[in-house]
Amino acid sequence: MVSPNQTVVTEFVLQGFSEHPSLRLFLMGCFLSLYTVALMGNMVIIALITSSTGLHSPMYFFLCNLATMDIICTSSVLPKALVGLLYEENTISFKGCMAQLFFLLWSGSSEVLLLTVMAYDRYVAICCPLHYSSRMSPQLCAALAVAVWSICAVNASVHTGLMTQLSFCGPKVITHFFCEIPPLLLLSCSPTYVNSVMTLVADAFYGGINFLLTLLSYGCIIASILHMRSAEGKRKAFSTCSSHLIVVSVYYSSLFCAYISPASSYSPERSKFTSFFYSVLSPTLNPLIYTLRNKDVKLALRRLLPSLSN
């Protein structure tokens, strides 16, 4: 409860990178470039997959969903971060902060679940190739995609709803370049026990269980590849999952650095650095990794470019 002598906060100030004024122009150029690459790269991936019949398979269907999530993730963070680098003070309304938190949680948790689904898809393709078409049917793929978006929308709604129940009565400076759960909890002047418990539960599910399921899938994949007699078969099998394995490694590394630590050891500088990887760098690199390392995508891109020029 807020006492009569306390003022309810109606807006926050995003600290961003104001403590490093000499780096403002460099960071603005860096963020703007990364946002442009992320936006264009993921839009190209979506256009390629939807327009090329050769890419109408489960793996590319899930990749299209991943690209959509990456667009939502970067668009919920970078425009406001660029405003903060352009002006000395970057304020965000309480409702705007909650909206940013929702879309960031929605896209971030969806990406974790989708990476697990994509790992299972690669497991079936390599370990059970004869049953791939029946197991990964279009109906199942659509159901999995709907389940991912729906489950994560509920997760984001729960955390955002719990955050709106807290009282914020000052200070109002968020030591981050976007609204995130840990720095917001530090600003609350009401008990945050329920929020902390739910955050731990979500971390255990998304960061723990899904990580173990992904490891299990790749353990089976590696074992299956090692049992192949043909060196060419091993190379082809590994090439079909190498891009996804790189994306998983980058994303989980940044998530663990950002969230798997006690609240007492929260560091604003470290949080900004690690959050940059999963909210900005990972969505930017994903389309590049899948494009540069995938022959089917590169072939579809070569076909698309002449048709656009014509």
C-alpha positions in Angstrom: 0.0 0.0 0.0 1.1 3.5 -0.7 1.0 5.9 2.3 -0.6 9.3 2.0 2.8 11.0 2.1 4.1 9.0 -0.9 3.6 10.1 -4.6 2.6 7.4 -7.1 5.0 7.2 -10.0 3.1 7.7 -13.4 6.3 7.6 -15.5 9.8 6.3 -15.4 13.1 7.6 -16.6 15.2 5.1 -18.6 18.8 5.7 -17.6 20.0 4.0 -20.8 23.7 4.9 -21.4 23.5 8.5 -20.0 26.5 7.7 -17.7 28.6 7.4 -20.9 27.9 10.7 -22.8 31.1 10.4 -24.8 29.8 7.1 -26.4 26.4 8.6 -27.3 27.0 9.1 -31.0 28.8 5.8 -31.4 26.1 3.8 -29.6 23.4 5.6 -31.7 25.1 4.7 -34.9 25.6 1.1 -33.7 22.0 0.6 -32.5 20.5 2.2 -35.6 22.7 0.0 -37.8 21.8 -3.2 -35.9 18.1 -2.3 -35.9 18.1 -1.8 -39.6 19.9 -5.1 -40.3 17.6 -7.0 -37.9 14.5 -5.5 -39.4 15.6 -6.0 -43.0 17.2 -9.4 -42.5 14.2 -10.9 -40.7 11.7 -9.4 -43.2 13.8 -11.0 -46.0 13.7 -14.4 -44.3 9.9 -14.1 -43.9 9.5 -13.1 -47.6 11.8 -15.9 -48.8 10.0 -18.6 -46.9 6.5 -17.5 -47.8 7.2 -17.0 -51.5 9.5 -20.0 -52.2 7.8 -23.4 -52.5 11.2 -25.1 -51.9 11.2 -23.6 -48.3 7.7 -24.9 -47.4 8.9 -27.4 -44.8 8.6 -27.6 -41.0 12.1 -26.3 -40.4 11.5 -23.1 -42.4 8.0 -22.7 -41.1 9.5 -22.5 -37.6 12.3 -20.2 -38.9 9.6 -17.8 -40.2 8.0 -17.7 -36.7 11.5 -17.1 -35.2 12.0 -14.2 -37.6 8.6 -12.7 -36.6 9.6 -12.9 -32.9 12.9 -11.3 -33.6 11.2 -8.3 -35.2 8.8 -7.9 -32.3 11.7 -8.2 -29.8 14.0 -5.6 -31.4 11.0 -3.2 -32.2 9.9 -3.3 -28.6 13.4 -2.2 -27.4 15.5 -0.3 -29.9 13.2 2.6 -31.0 13.0 3.8 -27.3 16.7 3.2 -26.8 17.5 5.3 -29.8 15.3 8.1 -28.4 17.2 7.9 -25.1 20.5 8.3 -27.0 19.1 11.3 -29.0 17.8 13.2 -26.0 19.3 13.8 -22.6 16.3 12.5 -20.7 14.3 9.5 -21.9 11.0 9.1 -20.1 8.4 6.4 -20.5 4.9 6.3 -19.1 3.9 3.6 -16.7 1.5 2.1 -19.4 4.2 2.3 -22.0 6.7 0.6 -19.7 4.2 -2.2 -19.1 3.5 -2.6 -22.8 7.3 -2.8 -23.5 7.7 -5.4 -20.8 4.8 -7.5 -22.2 6.1 -7.6 -25.8 9.7 -8.2 -24.7 8.6 -11.1 -22.4 6.2 -12.5 -25.1 8.8 -12.5 -27.9 11.7 -13.6 -25.6 10.0 -16.5 -24.0 8.5 -17.5 -27.4 11.9 -17.7 -28.9 13.1 -20.0 -26.1 10.2 -22.4 -26.7 10.5 -22.2 -30.4 14.2 -23.1 -30.3 13.2 -26.2 -28.3 10.6 -27.1 -31.0 13.2 -26.5 -33.7 15.6 -28.8 -31.9 13.0 -31.5 -31.8 12.3 -31.0 -35.5 16.0 -31.5 -36.2 16.0 -34.6 -34.0 13.2 -36.2 -35.9 14.8 -35.3 -39.3 18.1 -36.8 -38.4 17.2 -39.7 -36.0 13.9 -40.7 -37.6 14.1 -39.7 -41.3 11.7 -42.3 -42.5 8.9 -41.0 -40.2 9.7 -37.3 -40.6 6.8 -36.5 -42.8 4.2 -38.2 -40.6 5.6 -37.0 -37.3 6.1 -33.4 -38.4 2.8 -33.0 -40.3 1.6 -29.5 -41.2 -1.2 -29.8 -38.7 1.2 -30.6 -35.9 3.6 -27.8 -36.9 0.7 -25.3 -36.9 -0.5 -26.6 -33.5 3.0 -26.3 -32.0 3.4 -22.7 -33.3 0.0 -21.7 -31.9 0.9 -23.3 -28.6 4.2 -21.4 -28.4 2.6 -18.1 -29.1 -0.3 -18.7 -26.7 1.7 -20.1 -23.8 4.1 -17.3 -23.9 1.4 -14.7 -24.3 -0.1 -16.0 -21.0 3.3 -16.0 -19.4 3.9 -12.3 -20.4 0.4 -11.4 -19.3 1.0 -12.9 -15.8 4.3 -11.2 -15.2 3.0 -7.8 -16.6 -0.2 -8.1 -14.6 1.7 -8.8 -11.4 4.0 -5.8 -12.1 1.0 -3.5 -12.5 -0.2 -4.6 -9.0 3.0 -3.2 -7.4 3.3 0.3 -6.0 6.0 2.6 -7.3 6.5 5.8 -5.3 10.0 6.8 -6.2 12.8 6.8 -7.2 11.7 6.4 -10.8 15.0 5.9 -12.7 15.2 2.5 -14.3 18.9 1.6 -14.5 18.5 0.0 -17.9 17.8 1.0 -21.6 14.4 -0.7 -21.5 11.8 -1.9 -19.0 12.8 -5.2 -17.5 11.7 -7.2 -14.4 14.8 -7.0 -12.2 15.3 -3.2 -12.3 11.6 -2.6 -11.9 11.4 -4.8 -8.8 14.2 -2.7 -7.2 12.0 0.4 -7.6 8.9 -1.0 -6.0 7.9 0.3 -2.6 5.5 -2.7 -2.0 6.4 -6.4 -1.4 7.7 -8.2 -4.5 7.7 -11.7 -3.1 5.1 -13.1 -5.5 6.8 -11.4 -8.5 10.1 -12.9 -7.5 8.7 -16.4 -7.0 6.9 -16.3 -10.4 10.1 -15.0 -12.1 12.0 -18.0 -10.6 9.3 -20.4 -11.8 9.5 -18.9 -15.3 13.3 -19.0 -15.3 13.2 -22.7 -14.3 10.8 -23.6 -17.0 12.2 -21.5 -19.9 15.9 -21.5 -18.9 16.0 -24.9 -17.2 13.6 -27.4 -18.7 13.7 -26.1 -22.2 17.5 -26.0 -22.1 17.6 -29.6 -20.9 15.2 -30.7 -23.7 17.3 -28.9 -26.3 20.5 -30.6 -24.9 18.7 -34.0 -25.0 17.7 -33.5 -28.6 21.2 -32.6 -29.6 22.6 -35.4 -27.6 20.5 -37.9 -29.6 21.4 -36.0 -32.9 25.2 -36.2 -32.2 24.9 -39.9 -31.2 23.0 -40.6 -34.4 25.6 -38.7 -36.6 28.5 -40.6 -35.0 26.9 -43.9 -35.9 26.7 -43.0 -39.6 29.2 -44.8 -41.7 29.3 -42.3 -44.6 31.5 -39.2 -44.1 29.2 -37.4 -46.6 26.2 -38.4 -44.6 27.7 -37.1 -41.4 28.5 -33.8 -43.1 25.0 -33.3 -44.5 23.4 -34.3 -41.2 25.5 -31.8 -39.3 25.0 -29.0 -41.8 21.2 -29.3 -41.3 21.4 -28.4 -37.6 24.6 -26.4 -37.3 22.9 -23.0 -37.9 20.3 -23.8 -35.2 23.0 -25.0 -32.8 24.9 -21.6 -33.2 21.7 -19.6 -32.6 20.9 -21.7 -29.5 24.4 -21.3 -28.1 24.3 -17.5 -28.5 20.8 -17.0 -27.2 21.1 -19.3 -24.1 24.6 -17.9 -23.2 23.2 -14.3 -23.0 20.0 -15.4 -21.2 22.0 -17.3 -18.5 24.3 -14.3 -18.0 21.3 -12.0 -17.7 19.0 -13.9 -15.5 20.7 -16.9 -13.7 22.0 -14.9 -10.8 20.7 -13.9 -7.4 18.9 -10.5 -7.1 21.3 -9.3 -4.5 24.1 -9.4 -7.0 22.2 -7.5 -9.7 24.5 -5.2 -11.6 23.1 -2.5 -13.9 26.1 -2.4 -16.2 26.3 -6.2 -16.5 22.5 -6.4 -17.1 22.7 -3.8 -19.9 25.6 -5.7 -21.5 24.0 -9.1 -21.4 20.5 -7.8 -22.3 22.1 -6.3 -25.4 23.0 -9.8 -26.7 19.6 -11.4 -26.4 17.4 -8.4 -27.3 19.5 -6.8 -30.0 22.5 -8.8 -31.2 20.8 -12.2 -31.4 17.8 -11.1 -33.5 20.3 -9.3 -35.8 22.6 -12.3 -36.2 19.8 -15.0 -36.6 18.9 -14.1 -40.2 22.6 -13.8 -41.1 23.5 -17.2 -39.6 20.6 -18.9 -41.4 21.2 -17.2 -44.7 25.0 -17.5 -44.8 25.1 -21.2 -43.7 22.0 -22.5 -45.5 22.2 -23.5 -49.2 18.4 -23.6 -49.6 17.9 -20.1 -48.3 20.8 -18.7 -50.4 19.3 -20.4 -53.5 15.9 -18.9 -52.8 17.5 -15.5 -52.2 19.2 -15.7 -55.6 15.9 -16.4 -57.2 14.1 -13.7 -55.4 16.5 -10.9 -56.2 16.1 -11.1 -60.1 12.3 -11.2 -59.7 12.4 -8.0 -57.6 14.7 -6.2 -60.1 12.4 -7.2 -63.0 
